[in-house]
């Protein structure tokens, strides 16, 4: 079974990275240099945003 890549738009990932203070790493070194913890925090924030949007509908 293949992985489904690209579920989150690049723009959204960058927006969240800026909010969490890791965008400088992304801009200078790329996504591969972002720590696992920070990537997890980005995903967690995206899930929170999605849940909040569902509740507001």
Backbone bond lengths (Angstrom), bond angles and torsions (degrees), N, CA, C in turn:
res aa  C-N    CA-C-N  psi(-1)  N-CA   C-N-CA  omega(-1)  CA-C   N-CA-C  phi
1 X - - - 1.449 - - 1.530 108.64 -
2 X 1.295 117.44 128.79 1.455 120.70 -177.97 1.523 111.14 -85.12
3 X 1.310 114.90 155.56 1.456 120.46 178.14 1.516 109.39 -79.37
4 X 1.308 115.01 141.60 1.456 120.56 176.79 1.518 108.28 -90.72
5 X 1.306 116.91 102.14 1.463 121.59 -177.83 1.523 110.56 -92.73
6 X 1.305 114.83 155.58 1.453 119.57 174.08 1.513 115.10 82.07
7 X 1.318 117.89 27.48 1.459 120.27 179.41 1.531 110.83 -68.68
8 X 1.319 116.40 -34.21 1.456 121.62 179.35 1.522 108.14 -103.08
9 X 1.309 116.62 134.99 1.463 118.70 179.48 1.523 110.20 -67.67
10 X 1.293 115.42 152.03 1.462 121.32 178.64 1.529 110.09 -59.49
11 X 1.313 116.11 -38.74 1.468 121.62 -179.87 1.533 111.19 -61.96
12 X 1.338 116.51 -43.70 1.455 120.99 179.28 1.527 110.53 -65.39
13 X 1.330 117.11 -43.94 1.467 120.14 178.90 1.527 110.54 -60.18
14 X 1.330 116.74 -42.77 1.460 120.21 -179.98 1.523 111.21 -66.27
15 X 1.319 117.00 -40.18 1.466 121.60 178.88 1.530 110.51 -60.92
16 X 1.312 116.61 -45.44 1.460 120.79 -179.89 1.527 110.41 -68.43
17 X 1.328 117.19 -39.63 1.465 120.93 177.94 1.526 110.49 -60.46
18 X 1.323 116.76 -40.33 1.467 120.06 176.68 1.518 110.46 -62.79
19 X 1.325 116.39 -43.92 1.458 122.04 -179.38 1.532 111.40 -61.93
20 X 1.329 116.34 -36.67 1.460 120.89 -178.07 1.529 112.91 -90.06
21 X 1.324 116.94 -3.65 1.458 120.59 175.97 1.519 115.75 81.96
22 X 1.320 117.99 20.93 1.465 120.31 179.46 1.531 112.43 -112.71
23 X 1.310 117.33 5.07 1.466 119.69 -176.69 1.523 112.27 -64.92
24 X 1.322 117.54 -32.11 1.465 119.75 179.29 1.528 110.49 -58.55
25 X 1.322 116.77 -40.90 1.466 121.03 177.14 1.520 110.56 -63.64
26 X 1.327 116.42 -42.88 1.467 120.93 179.36 1.526 110.10 -62.03
27 X 1.315 116.12 -45.46 1.468 120.91 -176.47 1.526 112.31 -66.69
28 X 1.325 117.09 -37.44 1.464 119.16 -175.89 1.522 113.94 -91.17
29 X 1.347 117.19 -34.18 1.461 120.14 -173.24 1.515 115.00 -120.42
30 X 1.325 117.31 -11.30 1.460 121.13 -179.80 1.519 112.28 92.88
31 X 1.332 115.35 169.96 1.465 121.77 -176.98 1.516 112.40 -64.41
32 X 1.321 117.57 -28.14 1.464 121.08 -178.93 1.511 113.70 -64.91
33 X 1.310 117.52 -18.73 1.464 121.60 -179.74 1.518 113.50 -93.41
34 X 1.316 117.02 -3.63 1.460 120.82 178.44 1.526 108.03 -78.92
35 X 1.325 116.58 133.51 1.469 119.96 -176.88 1.525 111.21 -65.04
36 X 1.322 115.01 157.77 1.462 120.54 177.98 1.523 110.73 -60.14
37 X 1.316 116.10 -39.24 1.465 120.44 179.29 1.525 110.41 -61.25
38 X 1.341 116.58 -45.58 1.468 119.76 -180.00 1.525 111.53 -66.21
39 X 1.338 117.00 -38.41 1.471 119.77 176.43 1.525 110.22 -62.51
40 X 1.324 116.29 -41.42 1.456 120.32 177.07 1.519 111.59 -62.03
41 X 1.329 116.66 -39.22 1.462 120.34 178.02 1.521 111.65 -66.65
42 X 1.321 117.01 -34.90 1.467 120.92 176.96 1.523 109.54 -64.78
43 X 1.324 116.92 -45.45 1.467 120.96 179.26 1.527 110.12 -63.46
44 X 1.331 116.22 -44.20 1.466 120.63 179.48 1.530 110.80 -58.91
45 X 1.315 116.68 -43.67 1.465 121.15 179.38 1.526 110.65 -64.66
46 X 1.328 117.60 -40.55 1.465 121.21 179.02 1.530 110.77 -63.83
47 X 1.327 116.85 -39.95 1.462 120.80 177.92 1.524 110.47 -65.07
48 X 1.322 116.80 -43.47 1.470 120.53 177.42 1.528 111.05 -59.16
49 X 1.327 116.54 -42.24 1.463 120.98 179.36 1.533 110.40 -63.96
50 X 1.332 116.66 -42.88 1.466 120.87 -179.32 1.530 110.74 -65.44
51 X 1.330 116.63 -42.83 1.464 119.97 178.35 1.526 111.60 -62.87
52 X 1.329 116.11 -40.95 1.466 121.25 179.04 1.523 110.05 -63.27
53 X 1.332 116.94 -40.02 1.469 120.56 178.33 1.524 111.63 -65.57
54 X 1.339 116.94 -38.07 1.464 120.20 178.71 1.522 111.28 -66.53
55 X 1.327 116.86 -37.97 1.460 120.83 179.99 1.529 111.80 -68.59
56 X 1.320 116.52 -29.90 1.468 121.10 -177.52 1.517 113.90 -85.12
57 X 1.320 117.34 -2.45 1.470 120.14 -178.78 1.499 111.37 -83.16
